Amino acid sequence: MSDEHLSTLSNVIARRAAGARDHVLLISDDARVTYGEMNRLGARIAAALRRSGASAGDTIAVLAANGPAYLALMVGAARAGMVLAAIPVSAEDGAKQAMIRDSGATLLFTDEALPFKVSAEVVMLGEPFDRWLAQDGAADADDAAPVAVDGDAPMTIIYSSGTTGTPKGIVQPFRYRARMLESGGARGYGPDAVTLLATPLYSNTTLSALVQTIGAGGTIVLMTKFDAGRWLALAERHRVTHAMLVPVMCARLLAYPDFDRTDLSAFRVKYCTSAPFAPAMKREMLDRWPGGLVEYYGMTEGGASFVLFAHEHPDKLHTVGRIAPGGGEVRLLDDDDRDVAPGEQGEIVTRSAGMMIGYHNRPGETAASRWIAPDGSVWQRTGDIGRIDEDGFLTIVDRKKDMIISGGFNIYPSDIEAVVAAHPEVQEASVVGVPSETWGETPVAFVVAPGADAGAIKEWINARVGKMQRVADVSIVEELPRGPIGKVLKRELRDRYVGALKLAA
């Protein structure tokens, strides 16, 4: 059943345009787009989509860098009641082709020449897009009318980063995003908010901050690609009040030579999410960067969200906070899917009003990602191992899939990584399990440590960890491979190492 009162990106912008038409919604390079202009552009796109033969419930795909056209396509798709599949530009060509095919998109909007064939009609952004948009002139009233959507109908397909295998399409319903659109005010956004975003629009991390800012009538400053120097310059120039970051961006900003000379006094809060966030870095941000610091923990698949107001709880920086107000429920399960005792660690499963519909075209994996409680309630598995303290704060121990089973013992890479990070020559580190004929799996440490001696670092590590945690090898690398929002691609490290062993054999 359709719900004409449900908040969508298009009708929220339409309402804002009615009252503040000339308020700037988006700043991207030299472009400035007001709420009125974005509302009109979204209506024209919705009309052009219908004239192209697409209808409510159909899927369009976008494979493009951040920019005004990308956001406008989101608005137009929502206005037409269509599904938008966000294809990561960082993926390999084969993966891109597979995701486009998986999405079932009838139209593909892209800014890159495709070296592979797709069944969808391709519309290149730029002049070809402008011609496609103007094919029948201005949209008439009937063409531009928004569609009332069912809150449980699919709205977006967000593809996973592929850190643990082939990217899966996470199907989010309109109701999922409606909750974010309506929560901006409670999260400190308002019409005077200026939010700087430099993560990709195909990431749920970016979309969360974007829609909360728009829902509250604020302004988005959108970067095509993150660069620490330019990011700081934009933050100072536009008097940025909010930002969504990932830990690797925080590290690069804090290390930038001009950081302490940049005027960041307009900041009210920085949000950080999507990857492990070291307590020491949180402390440094509190000490050196004006405004509050908030860490989020949650999943694109949905379920409960955890929030840590670091500036209010400086004694809890080792945690990811407590469940956000109205944010859902959490349970910790043992290996037999039974609740663990208070204070014990277990797999984190959560549920809330905002849950994915499922993985696109993957019913088996959708079922495997869920836990059905004895009372029949449906919970989302996170794949993370955690512990909840007496105050309700959650500490992430490690990824369940990253856990190394060596000689029958469970080894958590994060425990070893914490030791490795203390080595004076190590800038970054990641520990993965590789196959071992003797132990089944054994830990290997990959470190960014220019000019260091791998053997000496190995000896140093193994003198400070437990017997079963000792690393079999240390590999010095120029940099750790990362996904689009900063997660270390442990699978790539493992595959690279195993491949090198096979070549040497």
PAROLUM-133768 format. One record per atom (N, C-alpha, C): x negated, y negated, z negated. Coordinates in steps of 0.1 Angstrom, whole numbers, plus 5000, padded with zeros to 4 digits. Example, Ala and Ser with C-alpha at 12.3 -4.5 7.8 and 13.67 -1.06 7.14 Angstrom:
2
486850574922;487750454922;486850334922;487250224929;486350114929;487150004921;
END
This chain:
505
499250125000;500050005000;499149885000;499449785009;498649665009;498949574997;497949494994;498049404983;497549264987;498549174990;498249044996;497548954986;497548994973;496948904963;495548954959;495149064965;493749114962;492749024967;491748994959;490648904963;489748974973;489548914984;488548954994;487648844998;486548875004;485648765008;486248665016;487148705025;487748605034;488848525027;489748585019;490748495013;490248405002;489148454995;488548364985;487848244992;487248265003;486648155011;487748065016;488848115021;489948035026;490547955015;490648005003;491147924992;490247814988;488947844988;487947744985;487947634996;488047675008;488147585019;489247485018;490447535013;491547445012;491347335002;490547364992;490347254981;488947184982;488047244989;486647184989;486047225003;486747185013;486347215027;484847185030;484347075025;483047025029;481947065020;482347145010;481347195000;480447295007;479147285006;478147375013;478247515007;478547615015;478547755011;477147815013;476547785024;475347855028;474247765033;473047785028;471847715034;470947825038;470547825051;469747935057;468847865067;467547855064;466547785072;467147645074;467347595086;467847455088;469347455089;470047565088;471447565089;472147545076;473247465076;474047445065;475547465069;476147555062;477547595066;478447575054;479547495056;480447465046;481447575044;482247565033;483347665031;484347655043;484647525047;485647515058;485047575071;483847555074;483247605086;483147765086;482847815074;482747965073;484148025074;485147955068;486548005069;486948015084;486647905091;487047905105;486348005114;485048015111;484248115118;484648255116;485048285103;485548415100;486848445107;487648345108;488948365115;488748395130;487748325136;487448345150;486948485152;486048535143;485448665144;486548775143;487448755133;488548845131;489448855144;489748745150;490548735162;489748805174;488448775175;487648835186;487548995184;487449035171;487449185169;488749245174;489849185171;491149235175;491249235190;490749135197;490849125211;489949235218;488849275210;487949375215;488549515214;489749525208;490449655206;490249715192;489549655183;489349705170;490649665161;490949745152;492049715143;491749755129;492649715120;492449735105;492049885103;491049905095;490550045092;489450095101;489250025112;488150065121;486850005115;485750065120;484450025115;483549945125;482949835120;481949775128;480649785121;479549785128;478149795121;477349675124;476549635114;475649525116;474249575113;473349545122;471849575121;471149445124;470849365113;470349235116;469649185103;468849085105;468149015094;469248915087;468848875075;469748775068;469948655076;471148605076;471448475083;472948445083;473348335087;474748295087;475648385095;475148445106;476048535114;476348655107;475448705099;475648835091;476748805081;476648695074;477748665064;479048645071;479048575082;480348545089;480948675094;480148775098;480748905102;481348975090;480748965078;481349015066;482748955064;482748825065;484048745063;485048785074;484648795086;485648835097;486148975096;485249065092;485649205090;486649215079;486449145068;487349145057;488649085061;488648985068;489948915073;490749005082;490049095089;490749185099;491049315092;490649335079;490849465073;490049575078;488849535083;487949645089;486849675080;486149785083;485049835075;483749785081;482849735072;481549695078;480549785073;479749845082;478649935079;477349855080;476649845069;475449765068;474249865071;473649845082;472449935086;471149865082;470349935074;469049875070;468049855081;467649725083;466649695093;465249765090;465049795078;463749855074;463650005077;464750065081;464750215084;463950245097;463550365098;462950415110;464050425121;463550415134;464550415145;465450535145;464950655142;465750775141;466850765131;466450705119;467350695108;468450595112;468050485118;469050385122;470050445132;469550515142;470450575151;471450675144;470950755135;471750845127;472750775119;472450665113;473350595104;474450525113;474050475124;475050405133;476050515137;475550635141;476450745145;477350785134;476750805122;477450845110;478650755107;478350625109;479350525105;480650525113;480450575126;481650585134;482050445140;481050345139;481350215144;481650205159;482650125162;483050105176;482349985182;481849895173;481049775177;479849765168;478649735174;477449715167;476949575170;476749495160;476149365161;474649365156;473749325165;472349335161;471549225167;470349205161;469449105166;468149165171;468149295173;466949365178;467349455190;466349455199;466549545211;466449695206;467349775210;467449905205;466650005214;465750085209;465050175217;465750315218;466950315214;467750435214;469150405218;469950505222;471250485227;472250505215;473350425216;474450435206;475750445214;476750505208;478050505215;478850385213;478550295203;479250175200;478950065211;479849975213;479649865221;478649775214;477549725220;476549645214;476749505217;476749415207;476849275208;475549215202;474749155210;473449095205;473848955199;473248935187;473448805180;472648695188;473148575186;472548465194;473548425204;473048385216;473948345227;474948445231;474548575233;475548675236;476648685226;476348675213;477448675203;478348555205;477748435207;478548315209;479448335221;478948395232;479848415244;480948515240;480648625233;481648725229;482648655220;482248565211;483148495202;484148405210;483648345221;484348245228;485048305240;485148435241;485648495253;487048455257;487948425247;489248375250;489548235244;488448165242;488648035236;488948045221;489547935215;489847935201;490948035198;490848095186;491848195182;493148125180;494248195184;495548135181;495948185167;497048125162;497448155148;497748305145;498348375154;498548515152;497348595151;496348565160;495048635160;494348615148;494348495142;493548455131;494148495117;495448535117;496148565105;495348675097;495148655084;494448765077;495348885075;494749005073;495449125071;495549145056;496649185051;496749225037;496249365035;495249385027;494549515026;494949595014;494849725015;495049815004;493749814995;493849794983;492649784974;491849914974;492450024977;491750154977;491250184991;491450105001;490950125015;489550095016;488750165025;487350135026;487049995031;486049935025;485649795029;484249795035;483349855028;481949855033;481349995032;480350025040;479550135039;478150085037;477550115025;476250065022;475350195022;474350195030;473450315031;472350305021;472150425014;471150435004;469850405009;468850385001;467550345005;466750465011;467250585009;466550695014;465350735006;465250694993;464050724985;464050874982;465150944982;465251084978;465751174990;465751125002;466251205013;466851115024;467551175033;468251105044;469251005038;469250875042;470250785036;471650825037;472350805026;473850845026;474650715026;475750725033;476650605034;477550605022;477450505013;478250485002;479450395005;480650465005;481850395009;482550324997;482550184998;483150104987;484550054992;485550064983;486850014986;486949864984;487949794989;488149654987;488249624972;488849704964;488949684950;487649674943;486649744948;485249744942;484749604943;484749534954;484249404956;485149294950;486449324949;487349224943;486949194929;486549294921;486149274908;484949184907;484049194916;482849104916;483248964920;484148954930;484548814934;485248744923;485848814914;486648754903;485848734891;484648784890;483848784878;482748674877;482648594888;481648494889;481648394878;482848344874;482948244863;482448304850;482848424847;482448484835;480948514834;480248524846;478848544847;478048414847;478648304846;477948174845;477848104858;478448154869;478548084882;479647974882;479547874890;480547774892;480347694905;481147594908;480947524920;479647454921;478947424910;477647364910;476547454910;476847584910;475747694911;475047694924;473747704924;472947724936;472147854934;472547954942;471848084940;470948114952;469648144948;468648174959;468548334960;468748374972;468748524976;467648544986;466848644984;465748684993;465748834996;466648904990;466749054993;467849065004;467749185011;468649195023;470149205021;470949155030;472349155029;472949295030;472149395034;472649535034;472449605021;471949525011;471749584998;472849534988;473249624980;474349594970;473849494960;472549494957;471949394949;472249254953;471949234966;472249104972;473749064972;474549164976;475949134977;476649104964;476149164953;476649134940;476548984936;475348934938;475148794934;475848704945;475848744957;476448664968;477948644965;478648754963;480048734962;480448674948;479648694938;480048624925;479848474927;478748434934;478548284936;479748234945;480048304956;481148254964;482448254957;482748354949;483948364942;484148244932;483048194927;483148074918;482947944926;482847944939;482747824947;481347764948;480247844945;478947784946;478247794959;476947764959;476147754972;475147864972;474947934983;473948034985;472747974994;471547994989;470347964997;469848095000;469848125013;469548265018;468148265026;467248345022;465948365029;466048485038;465448475050;465448585059;464548695053;463448655047;462448755041;461748685030;461548765019;460848705007;459448675010;459048555005;457648505005;457548424992;456648454983;456548394970;456448234971;455548194980;455348044981;456547974986;457148024996;458347965002;459547974992;459648084985;460748104975;460647994965;459447974959;459247864949;459547724955;459147704967;459447574973;460947554975;461647654979;463047644981;463747624967;463347694957;463847684944;463747544938;462547484941;462347344936;463147244944;463147264958;463847164967;465347164964;465947274963;467447284962;467947284947;467047274938;467447274924;468247394921;467647514924;468247644922;468547664908;469847714905;470247744892;470247894889;470447974899;470548124897;469748194908;469348314905;468648394915;468748544911;468848624922;468848774920;467548824925;466848894916;465448934919;465349084917;464249144922;463849274918;462449264912;462049364904;460849344896;459549314904;459449374916;458249344924;458149194928;459349134930;459448994934;459048914922;459448944910;459148874898;457648874896;456948994898;455549004896;454848914906;455248904918;454548824928;454748674926;455948634921;456148494918;455348454906;455348534895;454548504883;453048494887;452548574896;451148574900;450848464910;451748394916;451548294926;450748174919;449748124926;448948014920;449747894916;450747854923;451447734920;452647754912;452847874906;454047904898;454247804887;453247784879;453447694867;453447544871;453147514883;453247374888;454547344895;455347454897;456647434904;457747394894;458547304898;459647254889;460847354890;460947434880;462047534879;463047494868;463047374864;463847334853;465347344855;465847344867;467247354870;467847494867;466947594866;467347734864;468247754851;469347814853;470147854841;469948004838;469748084848;469548224846;468948294858;468048394855;467548484866;468148614863;468548684873;469048824872;468048914879;467849024873;466849124879;467449264878;467249344888;467849474888;467149564899;467649684900;467349784911;466049864909;465249834899;463949914898;463549894883;462649984878;462149974865;461549834862;461849774851;461449634848;460649644835;459349624836;458449644825;458749534814;458749584801;459049484790;458049374790;456749394793;455749294793;456149184803;456649224815;457049124825;458249044820;459149114814;460349034808;459848934799;458948974790;458448874780;457748754787;456948784797;456248674805;457248584811;458348644817;459348554823;460048464813;460248524801;460848444790;459948324786;458648354786;457648254781;457448154792;457448184804;456948094815;458048034824;459248084823;460248044833;461547994826;461947864828;463047814822;464347894825;465247884815;466547944817;466548094812;467748144811;467948284806;467448394816;467248514810;466848624819;467848744816;468448794826;469448894825;469049014834;469049134828;468749254836;470049334837;470249384849;471449464852;470949614855;471749704851;471549844854;472849904859;472849964870;474050024875;473750094889;474850134895;474650214908;475550154919;475050154931;475850114942;477150204943;476950324939;478150424939;479250384929;478950294920;479950244910;479750314897;480650284888;480550334874;480250214865;479850244853;479650144843;478350064847;478449934843;477249844844;476749814830;475349814829;474749774817;474049634819;474049554809;473449424810;472649394797;471449344800;470549304789;470349154790;470849074780;470548934779;469248924772;468148924779;466848934774;466448814764;466948694768;466748574760;467448584746;468448664745;469248674733;468748794725;468148894731;467649014724;466249044728;465348954723;463848974727;463349104720;464049164711;463549284705;464049414712;464749394723;465349504731;464849504745;463649444747;463149434761;462849574767;462649674759;462449814764;463649874769;464849814768;466149874772;466649804784;467749854789;468549784800;469849724795;469949724781;471049654775;472249744772;473349684770;474649754766;475649744778;476649824777;477749814787;478349674788;478449624800;478949494801;480449494797;480949374791;482349374787;483249414798;484149514795;485049564805;484349644816;483049684813;482249744824;482349894825;483149964816;483350104818;482850184806;482550314808;482250404798;480950484802;480250534792;479050614794;478950734785;478450844791;478150964783;476751014787;476051084778;474851144781;474951294780;474551364790;474751514791;473451584791;473451704785;472351794786;472351874799;471351964800;471252044812;472452134815;473352154805;474552234806;475752154807;475552024810;476651924811;477451914798;476851924787;477451904774;476951774768;477851704761;477451574754;476251604745;475251514745;474151534736;474451464723;473651504713;473951444699;473451294700;474051214691;473651074690;472151054688;471550964696;470050944696;469251034705;469951144710;469251234719;469251184733;468351224742;468351184756;469151284764;469651234775;470351314784;470651244797;471251314807;471551254820;472751154818;472551034823;473550924822;474650944832;475950964827;477050964836;478050854832;478650784841;479450664838;480750664846;481650594841;482950564849;483450424847;484150374856;484750244855;485850224865;486450114866;487550084876;486950064889;485550044890;484950024903;484050144907;484650224915;483850344919;483950364934;482850424940;482950444954;484050544958;484450534970;485350634976;484650774977;483350764981;482550884983;481450854993;480650954995;479650945006;480250975019;480050885029;480650905042;480351035049;481351105052;481151235060;480451335052;480351325038;479551415030;480351465018;481451535020;482251575008;481551664998;480651745003;479851824994;478951744985;478251644991;477351564982;478151474974;479351434978;480251344970;480651424957;481051554959;481451634948;480251654938;479051674944;477851704936;477451584928;477851464932;477451344925;478351304914;479351384912;480351354902;480451464891;480751424879;481051524868;482451514864;483151624864;484551624859;484551674845;485051584836;485051604822;486151714819;486051774807;487151874803;488551814804;488651684802;490051624802;490451584817;489651614826;489951594841;489451454846;488851374837;488451244842;487151254850;486951164860;485951174870;484851074866;483551124865;482451044861;481351044872;480650934874;479550934884;478250964877;477551064883;476251094878;475250994884;474350944875;473350844879;472050914884;471751034879;470451094882;469351044873;469750954863;468750904854;468850974840;467750984833;467751034820;467650914810;468450904800;468450794791;468650834777;468550724768;468850744754;469550614749;470550634741;471250514735;470950504721;470450384716;470150364702;471350334694;471050304681;472150284672;472950154674;472350064682;473049944685;473749944699;473750064705;474350074718;473550034730;472250014728;471349974739;470750094746;470850094759;470350214767;468950194772;468150294769;466750304774;466650414785;466150374797;465950474808;464650544806;464750674805;463550754803;462850784816;463650824826;463150854839;464250894849;463850914861;464750974871;464751124870;465951184869;466051334868;465351394879;465551344892;464851404903;463351384904;462851284896;461451264896;460751344885;461551404877;460951484866;460151594872;458951614866;458051724870;458151844861;458451954867;458452084859;457152154861;456352154851;454952214852;454752314841;454652444846;454452554836;455652574827;456852534832;458052544824;458352424815;457452324815;457652204807;458152084815;459052014809;459551894816;458551774813;458051714824;457151604823;457851484830;457851374822;458451254828;457351164833;457351134846;456351044852;456150914845;457250854840;457250724834;456350724822;456250834815;455350844803;453950834807;453550894818;452150894823;451850754829;452850704836;452650574843;452450464833;453050474821;452850374810;451350374806;450850494805;449350504801;448450454812;448750494825;447950454836;447950304837;449050234835;449150094837;448250014827;447850084816;447050014806;445550014810;445250084821;443850094825;443449954831;442349894826;441949754830;441849734845;441549834853;441349814867;442549844876;443649904869;444849944877;445849824877;446249794889;447149684892;448649744892;448749854898;450049924899;449850074899;450850154895;450650294895;452050364896;451950484902;453150574904;452650714902;453350794895;453050934893;454151024899;453651124907;454651214913;454151354911;455151454912;454751594911;454551644925;453451724926;453051794939;453051944936;453252024947;453252174945;451952224939;452052324930;450852384924;451052534923;450152614929;450352764928;450252804914;449552744905;449452784891;450552744882;451052614884;451952554875;453352524881;453452554894;454752514901;454652374906;454452284897;454252144900;453152084891;452451984896;451451924887;451451774890;451151684880;451251544883;449951484890;450251394899;449251324906;449551174905;448451094902;448650954900;448150874912;449050784918;448650694929;448450554923;447350494924;447050374918;446550264928;446950144926;446350034933;445249974924;444050004927;442849964919;441649944928;441549834935;440549814945;439149824939;438249904946;436949924941;436650014930;437750064924;437650154912;437150294916;436750374906;436350514909;437450604904;438050674914;439150764911;438850864900;437650924901;437351024891;437250974877;436750854875;436650784862;438050754857;438950704866;440250674861;441050804857;440850914864;441451044861;440951084847;439651074844;439151114831;439651024820;439850894823;440350804813;441850834810;442650864820;444050904818;444151024810;443451134814;443551264808;443051264793;442251164790;441851154776;442951094767;443951044773;444950964766;446451024767;446651134774;447951194776;447851334770;449051394768;449151524763;448651624773;448351744768;447651844776;448551874789;449851884787;450651924799;450851804808;450551684803;450651554812;449451524820;448351594818;447151564825;447351564840;446751464847;446951454861;445951534868;446351604879;445451684887;444551604896;445051484899;444251404908;444651254907;443751174911;444051024912;443750984926;444750924933;444550874946;444650724946;443550654951;443550514951;444150464965;445150384964;445850334976;445850184977;445950124989;445949984990;447249924984;448349984986;449649944980;450550064979;451550054970;452550154969;453650134979;454050234986;455150214996;456450184988;457250084993;458450044986;459550034996;460850054991;462050034999;462349885000;463449845006;463749705009;464049624996;464349694985;464649614973;463549654962;462449704966;461349714957;461149844950;461949944953;461750074946;460550144953;459750204945;458650284950;459150414957;458650434969;459150554976;458250674972;458650734961;457850844956;457850964966;458950984973;458951094982;457951074993;457750954997;456750925008;455250945002;455050914989;453750944983;453451094983;454551164979;454351314977;454151374991;454951335001;454751395015;453351355020;452951235018;451651195023;450551275017;450551295004;449551374997;449551515002;450751585002;450851725006;450351735021;450651645029;450251645043;448751635045;448151555036;446651545037;445951675032;446551745022;446051865018;446151975029;447251975036;447352075047;446352045058;446151915061;445151885071;443751925067;443451915054;442151945049;441852105048;442952175047;442852325045;442352395058;
END
